[in-house]
Amino acid sequence: MVDLAARTERLDAYLDERGLEAVWFARPNGFAWLTGGDNVVDGDAPTGVAAAGYDGELRVITDNVEADRLADEELPDAFAVESFPWYTGSLAEAVAERSPAPAAADFDVPGFAAVDGSRLRQPLTDDDVERYRDLGREVAAAVETVCRNLEPEDPEYEVAAGIDISLASRDVDTPVVLVGGADRARAFRHYTPSDAPLGDYALVSVTGERAGLYASMTRTVAFDAPDWFEERHRAAARVEATAVRATEAAAAGTLSRDGGADDAADPGDAAPDTAGDVFEAIRAAYDAVGFADEWENHHQGGAAGFAGREWFATPNGDEPVRRPMGYAWNPTVQGTKSEDTHLVASDLTERLTKTGRWPTHEVEPVDVAGIDTEPVELAAPVVR
């Protein structure tokens, strides 16, 4: 169950700040964030079959086809469900007719302002964190079980099918399943599964979703690793370790400090630094490990939670680095990749996508100004 008191407190502040009377969410991640339920029937549609709203009261609007099912199976009792005949108009029209104004929505509603749901979903609440831990363990268990049984002759698409089945049995959806054998993992950063055999090694990258939360991870299995493999994977891992430590510092508001007078202030009172500050640490790490321009070939990841990435770190990214929050960094180095989802909180950093049954290694971050250089435990390649 979601913490509705925390949700409504955040929404009250948003409505007061914007001078609005109501806010509505029909995109699946926004609906899941507010309700803990699922409004998806057609996975290809950008919006679901119902809109969840708040105007001082918690409400859901949907058509008569979905109302009873949503009330019985998807929604907390605190939500009042209102329905309209399916043949009389669209969901957007129904919301516009029934909502007080002015209002905002995360989908197109006539006369409504747009709401940036991502900012409202950050940071995570305590109940979000507990559900995130459960999801991370489930995703890791499914992916690692499949990866432990890989063989060089396995086609990529069969590996992907096994992961889909394993996660579906745990009630986890798979918006992203990438499987790259040795040839395609070197050639492409997004190795969508093909009929090619795995060959000398495999990269398996997965994002799993349940109840609106997303956890991402990559696992590497080597059968006959190329000579360059260990060096490149280690380089990618050092970039990931640097990103994790930079995230901690940015969330504390200490990453971008220059050693001036402000450093005397209590770090707990500092405003968070930005995605762009973390990106600069990542870029410095690539330079230090000998792959200075590698970051240009693929995004590096960013904040995670009620989206695979709530934001991506970019050179000028101004998104605040919040805590507690999930972060999934995914550096790549020429056919290798290092990725897990971490929880960064004020009192701990925790790798969420883990089982305790996959090899790990202690990885030293690059010495970047403002970050802790304590090693980070990350997933290691399995060599068979």
C-alpha positions in Angstrom: 0.0 0.0 0.0 1.2 3.5 -0.7 1.4 6.2 2.0 -1.6 8.3 1.0 -0.9 10.9 3.7 2.5 11.6 2.3 1.1 11.7 -1.2 -1.6 14.2 -0.3 0.7 16.4 1.7 2.9 16.7 -1.3 0.0 17.4 -3.6 -1.5 20.0 -1.2 1.8 21.9 -1.4 1.8 21.6 -5.2 -1.7 22.9 -5.5 -1.0 25.8 -3.2 2.2 26.8 -5.0 0.5 26.7 -8.4 -2.8 28.2 -7.4 -4.7 25.1 -8.6 -7.8 23.3 -7.4 -7.0 19.8 -8.7 -4.3 17.6 -10.3 -4.9 14.4 -12.3 -2.8 11.5 -13.4 -3.6 9.0 -16.2 -0.1 8.1 -17.3 0.5 4.6 -15.8 3.5 5.7 -13.6 1.6 8.7 -12.2 -1.5 6.7 -11.6 0.6 4.0 -9.8 2.4 6.6 -7.7 -0.8 8.1 -6.4 -2.9 4.9 -6.0 -0.6 2.0 -5.9 -2.8 0.5 -8.6 -2.5 -0.3 -12.3 -4.6 1.5 -14.9 -3.1 -0.3 -17.9 -5.2 -2.4 -20.3 -3.4 -1.6 -23.6 0.4 -1.6 -23.0 1.0 0.5 -26.1 -1.2 3.4 -25.0 0.5 6.4 -23.4 -2.3 6.8 -20.9 -4.3 4.2 -19.0 -8.0 3.6 -18.8 -8.5 5.7 -15.6 -7.4 9.0 -14.2 -6.5 9.4 -10.5 -7.0 12.9 -9.1 -6.7 15.0 -6.0 -8.8 18.1 -5.2 -8.7 17.8 -1.4 -10.3 14.4 -1.9 -8.9 11.3 -3.7 -10.8 10.5 -6.8 -10.7 8.1 -9.8 -12.6 8.7 -13.0 -13.0 5.9 -15.6 -15.6 4.4 -17.9 -18.3 1.9 -16.8 -16.3 -1.0 -18.3 -13.4 -0.6 -15.8 -15.0 1.0 -12.7 -15.9 -2.1 -10.8 -12.7 -3.9 -11.5 -10.5 -1.0 -10.5 -12.5 -0.5 -7.3 -12.3 -4.2 -6.4 -8.8 -5.0 -7.4 -6.6 -1.9 -7.9 -7.6 0.9 -5.6 -7.4 1.7 -1.9 -10.7 2.3 -0.2 -9.8 6.0 0.2 -10.5 6.6 -3.5 -14.0 7.5 -4.7 -14.6 5.9 -8.2 -16.7 7.8 -10.6 -17.7 6.3 -14.0 -19.1 7.5 -17.3 -20.7 5.5 -20.1 -17.9 4.3 -22.4 -19.8 5.5 -25.5 -20.3 9.1 -24.4 -16.8 10.5 -24.7 -13.2 10.3 -23.8 -11.4 10.1 -20.4 -10.0 13.6 -20.9 -13.5 15.0 -21.5 -14.9 13.2 -18.5 -12.1 14.6 -16.3 -12.6 18.1 -17.7 -16.3 18.0 -16.9 -16.0 16.6 -13.4 -12.9 18.4 -12.0 -12.8 21.8 -10.3 -10.7 24.4 -12.1 -8.1 25.6 -12.5 -6.4 22.2 -12.7 -3.4 20.3 -14.1 -3.0 16.9 -15.6 -0.2 14.6 -16.9 -2.2 14.0 -20.1 -4.0 16.3 -22.5 -7.2 17.6 -20.9 -8.9 20.7 -22.5 -8.1 23.8 -20.5 -5.8 22.1 -18.0 -2.1 23.0 -17.3 0.5 20.3 -17.6 2.0 18.7 -14.5 5.6 17.4 -14.3 4.8 14.2 -12.5 8.5 13.3 -12.1 9.2 16.1 -9.7 6.2 15.1 -7.6 7.3 11.5 -7.4 10.7 12.5 -5.9 11.9 11.7 -3.3 10.6 8.2 -2.4 8.6 7.6 0.8 9.4 5.0 3.4 6.8 2.6 2.0 8.1 3.1 -1.5 11.6 2.1 -0.3 10.3 -1.1 1.2 8.5 -2.1 -1.9 11.5 -1.1 -4.0 13.7 -3.5 -1.9 11.3 -6.3 -2.7 11.2 -5.5 -6.4 15.0 -5.3 -6.6 15.4 -8.7 -5.0 12.8 -10.2 -7.4 14.3 -8.7 -10.5 17.8 -9.8 -9.5 16.7 -13.3 -8.6 14.9 -13.9 -11.9 17.7 -12.4 -14.1 20.5 -14.2 -12.2 18.7 -17.5 -12.3 18.5 -17.3 -16.1 22.1 -16.1 -16.4 23.6 -18.9 -14.4 22.2 -21.4 -17.0 23.4 -19.7 -20.2 25.4 -21.5 -22.8 27.4 -20.0 -25.7 25.1 -21.5 -28.3 21.9 -20.0 -26.8 20.1 -17.5 -29.1 19.7 -14.1 -27.7 15.9 -14.1 -28.1 15.6 -17.4 -26.1 17.5 -15.8 -23.2 15.1 -12.9 -23.4 12.1 -15.2 -23.4 13.4 -17.0 -20.3 13.8 -13.7 -18.5 10.3 -12.6 -19.4 8.8 -15.8 -18.1 10.8 -15.8 -14.9 9.8 -12.2 -14.1 6.2 -12.7 -15.1 6.0 -15.6 -12.6 7.0 -13.0 -10.0 4.3 -10.5 -11.1 7.0 -8.3 -12.6 6.6 -6.7 -16.1 9.6 -6.3 -18.3 9.6 -3.0 -20.3 13.3 -3.5 -21.2 15.0 -6.8 -21.9 18.3 -6.5 -23.8 20.4 -9.6 -24.5 23.7 -9.1 -26.4 26.1 -11.8 -27.4 29.7 -11.1 -27.9 29.4 -9.7 -31.5 26.4 -7.5 -31.0 27.3 -6.3 -27.5 30.5 -4.8 -29.0 28.6 -3.3 -32.0 25.6 -1.8 -30.2 24.8 -0.2 -26.9 21.1 -1.3 -27.1 21.4 -5.0 -28.0 17.8 -5.8 -28.6 17.5 -9.6 -28.8 18.1 -11.3 -32.1 18.6 -14.9 -33.3 22.4 -14.6 -32.9 24.1 -17.0 -30.5 25.7 -15.6 -27.4 29.2 -16.7 -28.4 32.2 -15.8 -26.2 30.2 -13.7 -23.6 26.8 -12.1 -23.0 25.5 -8.9 -21.6 21.9 -9.1 -20.2 20.3 -5.8 -19.3 16.8 -5.7 -17.8 14.4 -3.2 -16.4 11.6 -4.7 -14.3 8.4 -2.9 -13.2 5.9 -3.7 -10.5 3.3 -1.4 -8.9 4.8 1.5 -10.7 8.4 1.1 -9.5 11.2 0.3 -11.9 14.5 -1.6 -11.2 17.3 -1.9 -13.7 20.4 -4.1 -13.8 22.9 -5.7 -16.1 24.7 -9.1 -15.6 27.7 -10.3 -17.6 28.5 -13.9 -18.3 31.8 -14.8 -20.0 32.5 -18.2 -21.6 35.8 -17.4 -23.5 36.4 -13.8 -22.7 38.5 -11.7 -25.1 41.8 -10.4 -23.8 40.5 -6.8 -23.4 37.4 -7.8 -21.6 38.5 -7.6 -17.9 40.2 -4.2 -18.4 37.1 -2.6 -20.1 34.6 -4.1 -17.6 36.7 -2.8 -14.7 36.8 0.6 -16.3 33.0 0.6 -16.6 32.6 -0.5 -13.0 34.9 2.3 -11.8 32.7 4.8 -13.6 29.6 3.3 -12.0 31.3 3.4 -8.5 32.2 7.0 -9.1 28.6 7.8 -10.1 27.3 6.2 -6.9 29.6 8.1 -4.7 29.0 11.4 -6.6 25.2 10.8 -6.1 25.7 10.5 -2.4 27.7 13.8 -2.3 25.2 15.6 -4.6 22.2 14.5 -2.5 24.0 15.9 0.5 24.7 19.2 -1.3 28.5 18.8 -1.1 29.6 17.7 -4.6 29.8 21.1 -6.2 31.4 22.9 -3.3 34.8 24.5 -4.1 36.2 24.6 -0.6 35.1 28.2 0.1 33.4 29.6 3.2 30.2 27.8 2.5 31.9 24.6 3.4 31.7 25.6 7.1 27.9 25.2 7.0 26.2 22.0 8.2 26.1 19.7 5.2 22.7 18.5 6.4 21.4 22.0 5.7 22.8 22.2 2.1 20.5 22.2 -0.9 21.1 19.2 -3.2 23.4 19.5 -6.2 22.2 18.6 -9.6 22.2 15.9 -12.2 24.7 18.0 -14.2 27.1 17.9 -11.2 27.0 14.1 -11.1 27.5 14.0 -14.9 30.7 16.0 -14.5 32.0 13.4 -12.0 31.1 10.7 -14.5 32.9 12.4 -17.3 36.0 12.9 -15.1 35.8 9.1 -14.3 35.8 8.1 -18.0 38.8 10.3 -18.6 40.7 8.9 -15.6 40.1 5.2 -16.7 41.4 5.9 -20.2 38.1 6.2 -22.2 37.6 9.9 -22.2 35.0 10.1 -25.0 33.1 6.9 -24.2 30.3 8.8 -22.5 29.2 10.2 -25.8 28.1 6.8 -27.1 25.3 6.1 -24.6 23.4 7.8 -21.8 24.8 7.2 -18.3 21.6 6.6 -16.4 20.1 8.7 -13.6 17.4 8.8 -11.0 15.0 5.8 -10.9 11.8 5.1 -9.1 8.4 5.4 -10.7 10.1 5.4 -14.1 13.0 3.5 -15.6 14.7 6.8 -15.3 13.0 9.8 -13.7 15.8 11.8 -15.4 19.0 11.2 -17.2 22.2 12.9 -16.2 23.4 15.3 -18.9 26.1 18.0 -19.0 23.6 20.8 -18.2 21.0 18.8 -16.2 19.4 20.9 -13.5 17.3 18.2 -11.8 18.0 18.1 -8.0 19.6 15.0 -6.7 17.1 13.9 -4.0 17.1 11.3 -1.2 15.9 8.8 -0.5 15.8 7.9 -4.1 16.7 5.1 -6.5 19.6 5.7 -8.9 20.5 3.4 -11.8 23.8 4.3 -13.5 24.8 2.3 -16.5 28.2 3.2 -17.9 29.4 1.3 -21.0 32.9 0.8 -22.3 33.3 -0.8 -25.7 31.4 -4.0 -25.3 31.1 -4.0 -21.5 28.6 -2.5 -19.1 28.1 -2.1 -15.3 24.6 -1.4 -13.9 22.6 -1.9 -10.8 19.9 0.1 -9.1 21.0 1.7 -5.8 19.0 3.3 -3.1 20.7 6.5 -1.8 19.4 7.7 1.5 20.7 10.0 4.2 22.0 7.2 6.3 22.9 4.5 3.8 23.5 3.5 0.2 22.2 0.1 -0.7 22.3 -2.0 -3.9 18.7 -3.0 -4.5 19.2 -5.4 -7.4 21.0 -8.1 -5.5 20.5 -11.6 -4.2 23.7 -12.4 -2.4 24.2 -15.3 -4.8 26.1 -13.5 -7.6 29.8 -12.7 -7.5 30.7 -9.1 -6.6 33.9 -7.1 -6.5 34.9 -4.1 -4.5 35.4 -1.2 -7.0 37.3 2.0 -6.2 35.8 5.2 -7.5 38.0 7.6 -9.3 39.3 10.4 -7.0 36.9 13.2 -8.0 36.7 16.4 -5.8 33.9 16.2 -3.3 33.2 12.4 -3.3 34.0 9.6 -0.9 36.5 7.2 -2.4 35.5 4.2 -0.3 35.1 1.2 -2.6 31.6 0.2 -3.8 30.5 -3.4 -4.0 29.2 -4.0 -7.5 28.2 -7.1 -9.5 31.2 -8.8 -11.2 31.2 -10.8 -14.4 30.7 -14.6 -14.1 33.5 -16.4 -15.9 32.7 -20.0 -16.9 
